[in-house]
Protein backbone atom coordinates (compact mmCIF):
# COMPACT_ATOMS: atom_id res chain seq x y z
CA UNK A 1 0.00 0.00 0.00
CA UNK A 2 2.94 2.31 0.63
CA UNK A 3 3.98 2.09 -3.01
CA UNK A 4 0.49 2.99 -4.23
CA UNK A 5 0.24 5.76 -1.66
CA UNK A 6 3.47 7.27 -2.99
CA UNK A 7 2.13 7.21 -6.56
CA UNK A 8 -1.01 8.97 -5.32
CA UNK A 9 0.99 11.63 -3.46
CA UNK A 10 2.86 12.38 -6.68
CA UNK A 11 -0.45 12.39 -8.63
CA UNK A 12 0.95 9.63 -10.83
CA UNK A 13 -0.69 6.48 -12.13
CA UNK A 14 1.23 3.28 -11.36
CA UNK A 15 2.50 1.26 -14.32
CA UNK A 16 -0.06 -1.18 -15.73
CA UNK A 17 2.01 -4.24 -14.78
CA UNK A 18 2.26 -3.11 -11.15
CA UNK A 19 -1.46 -2.38 -11.09
CA UNK A 20 -2.23 -5.84 -12.43
CA UNK A 21 0.12 -7.47 -9.92
CA UNK A 22 -1.54 -5.72 -6.96
CA UNK A 23 -5.01 -6.45 -8.32
CA UNK A 24 -4.17 -10.15 -8.61
CA UNK A 25 -2.66 -10.25 -5.14
CA UNK A 26 -5.66 -8.52 -3.58
CA UNK A 27 -8.07 -10.88 -5.38
CA UNK A 28 -6.18 -13.84 -3.91
CA UNK A 29 -7.03 -12.64 -0.37
CA UNK A 30 -10.72 -13.52 -0.68
CA UNK A 31 -9.87 -16.89 -2.22
CA UNK A 32 -7.42 -17.72 0.56
CA UNK A 33 -9.89 -16.63 3.25
CA UNK A 34 -12.58 -18.85 1.71
CA UNK A 35 -10.21 -21.83 1.66
CA UNK A 36 -9.19 -21.37 5.27
CA UNK A 37 -12.73 -20.65 6.49
CA UNK A 38 -13.90 -23.86 4.83
CA UNK A 39 -11.18 -25.79 6.64
CA UNK A 40 -12.22 -24.21 9.93
CA UNK A 41 -15.85 -25.11 9.28
CA UNK A 42 -14.94 -28.72 8.58
CA UNK A 43 -12.81 -28.91 11.71
CA UNK A 44 -15.68 -27.57 13.85
CA UNK A 45 -17.59 -30.76 13.16
CA UNK A 46 -21.36 -30.88 13.55
CA UNK A 47 -21.25 -27.98 16.02
CA UNK A 48 -20.51 -25.60 13.14
CA UNK A 49 -23.90 -26.07 11.52
CA UNK A 50 -26.02 -24.82 14.43
CA UNK A 51 -27.40 -21.27 14.42
CA UNK A 52 -25.87 -20.58 17.83
CA UNK A 53 -22.39 -20.89 16.31
CA UNK A 54 -20.95 -18.14 14.10
CA UNK A 55 -19.10 -20.48 11.72
CA UNK A 56 -21.84 -20.98 9.13
CA UNK A 57 -22.71 -17.31 8.77
CA UNK A 58 -19.05 -16.30 8.61
CA UNK A 59 -18.37 -18.90 5.91
CA UNK A 60 -21.41 -17.77 3.92
CA UNK A 61 -20.29 -14.12 4.16
CA UNK A 62 -16.75 -14.97 3.06
CA UNK A 63 -18.03 -17.00 0.13
CA UNK A 64 -20.34 -14.15 -0.88
CA UNK A 65 -17.36 -11.77 -0.88
CA UNK A 66 -15.39 -14.29 -2.94
CA UNK A 67 -18.05 -14.06 -5.67
CA UNK A 68 -17.51 -10.34 -6.31
CA UNK A 69 -15.92 -9.68 -9.70
CA UNK A 70 -12.97 -7.91 -8.07
CA UNK A 71 -12.21 -11.11 -6.14
CA UNK A 72 -12.16 -13.48 -9.11
CA UNK A 73 -8.43 -14.17 -9.02
CA UNK A 74 -8.68 -16.56 -11.98
CA UNK A 75 -9.89 -13.80 -14.31
CA UNK A 76 -7.48 -11.19 -13.01
CA UNK A 77 -4.63 -13.72 -12.93
CA UNK A 78 -5.16 -14.73 -16.54
CA UNK A 79 -4.80 -11.13 -17.67
CA UNK A 80 -1.78 -10.57 -15.42
CA UNK A 81 -0.16 -13.73 -16.80
CA UNK A 82 -0.72 -12.58 -20.38
CA UNK A 83 1.06 -9.32 -19.53
CA UNK A 84 3.97 -11.10 -17.83
CA UNK A 85 4.43 -13.28 -20.92
CA UNK A 86 4.49 -10.22 -23.18
CA UNK A 87 0.96 -10.48 -24.56
CA UNK A 88 -1.67 -7.82 -24.75
CA UNK A 89 -4.16 -7.90 -21.85
CA UNK A 90 -7.89 -7.86 -22.57
CA UNK A 91 -9.04 -4.22 -22.69
CA UNK A 92 -11.93 -4.67 -20.29
CA UNK A 93 -9.64 -6.22 -17.67
CA UNK A 94 -6.66 -3.86 -17.93
CA UNK A 95 -7.55 -1.84 -14.86
N, C-alpha and C positions, 0 to 999 in steps of 0.2 A: 504494500500500500504506500510505503514511503516513496517508491519510484514514481508511482502514478501521481502522488501528491506533488512531487517536485515538477512534473510536467505541467500540472494544473497551475502551480504558482508562477511558472514561466509563460502561462497561456499558450502552451504548445500541445499538440496532439501527439501521443506516443506512436512509434512506428507500428504499422499494421501487424507485423510478426509478433511484436511484444504484446499487442492488444489481444491477438488470437491466443497466445500462450496463456495469458492471465484469464481469459474467458474460459479456456479449456480447464485450467486448474480450478477455477471457482465452480464450474459445473461438476467437477469430480467430487466436490464436498458433499453435495446432496446424495450422490450415488453411494459414497462411502458411509455416510450416516445411515442410509437405508439398509445397507448390508449389515452394519454393526447392530442396528436396532432390531433387525430380524433375528440375528444371533442371540441377542438378549431376550427377545420374546420366546424363542425356542428353549432357552435355558431356564426360563421362569416356570416351565412346565404348565400344568393345567391352571395354576393360580393366575397366570397372565391373561386368561380369557374372561375373568369375572369383572363386572363393572366397577367393583370397589378398587380394583388395581389400575394404575395409570398406564400400564404397558400397551394395551390395545389401542387406546386413543392416541398415545404418543406415536406408535408405529403407523397408524392411519394418517396422522398429520405429516409425518416425515415422508411417507409414500406420496401423499398429495403434493408436497413441495417438490418431490423428485419428478413429478409429471410436468412441471412448468417448462416451457420451451427453453428458457435460459439454463435449465438444469439437465438438458439432454446432452450429456457429454459425448455420446456417440456421434451426433450430428456436428457439434462444434469440433470434436476431435478429428473427424474426417476432413473438414476444411483446413484445420491447422496442419494436419499431416500433408495435405496437398501442397500447402505453402512451403513446408519444410523441404519437401522433395522437389521444389522448384516449379510446381504447377501454378495454375491460376485458380484462386479460390472462387467459389460460387458467389456471384454478386450479392445475393440476398443474405448471405451468411458472413460477409466480410467484417461487419462490425456488430 
